[in-house]
Amino acid sequence: MRFWIVVITLALCAGEAFADPECMYGLDGHAVDRTSHEPIAAATVTIGDELLATTDENGRFTLRGLCPGPVTIIVERADYHRAERTINAGANTSVEIEMRINAEVIEIRDKAPDPTDMRASTTLQGEALERTRGLGLAAAMADVPGVSELRSATGMAKPIIRGQFGRRLLLLVDGVRHRAQEWGLDHAPEIDPFIADKIRIV
């Protein structure tokens, strides 16, 4: 029994004696996001096909037993592009590896929404417009907040919107500018409210 114990002990000692004494270098590494510089945890660290370490919650890893000379370290995680870094074992004692996130680009194309009109507006249509039938344009709009009438001695009326009238106002009929309002005070805009399905005051 003592003979076999002695043989095993000698074999182990012999194995240690034949280990490569030069492959004793160590390396401390740090894996970080290239953009945010945040640590990347749970990433695998390999050299060749051999898995040597996994990064901790701070993105750090330690390698031991490296032989002198150039060594290519590969760091991988599913949501990041594979990162490779070649270092000179023995000369380098620490390394920081930046990784680029593997984000898929999703392009969505659609018609841009109509811009929001920031101007206050009121629209007369339907029953509200029907109640003004028989009145002139200025009288039909007179009940709208901010709108009043400018009447002449002959009874003609022009609309006043927040103190502005005449050529200071823009009248559009089916999108076409109406210029008859630029006449004198005795002339009302030549617009018949009966022809309109709606009147919008901006």
Salt bridges, closest charged atoms under 4 A:
ASP28 OD1 - ARG64 NH2 3.92
ASP79 OD1 - ARG77 NE 2.78
GLU84 OE2 - ARG82 NH2 2.90
GLU96 OE2 - HIS30 ND1 3.59
GLU96 OE2 - HIS37 NE2 3.57
GLU107 OE2 - ARG109 NE 2.83
ASP117 OD1 - ARG119 NE 2.99
ASP117 OD2 - ARG200 NH2 3.30
GLU127 OE2 - ARG131 NH1 3.66
GLU130 OE1 - ARG133 NE 3.49
GLU149 OE1 - ARG151 NH2 2.98
GLU182 OE2 - ARG179 NH1 3.98
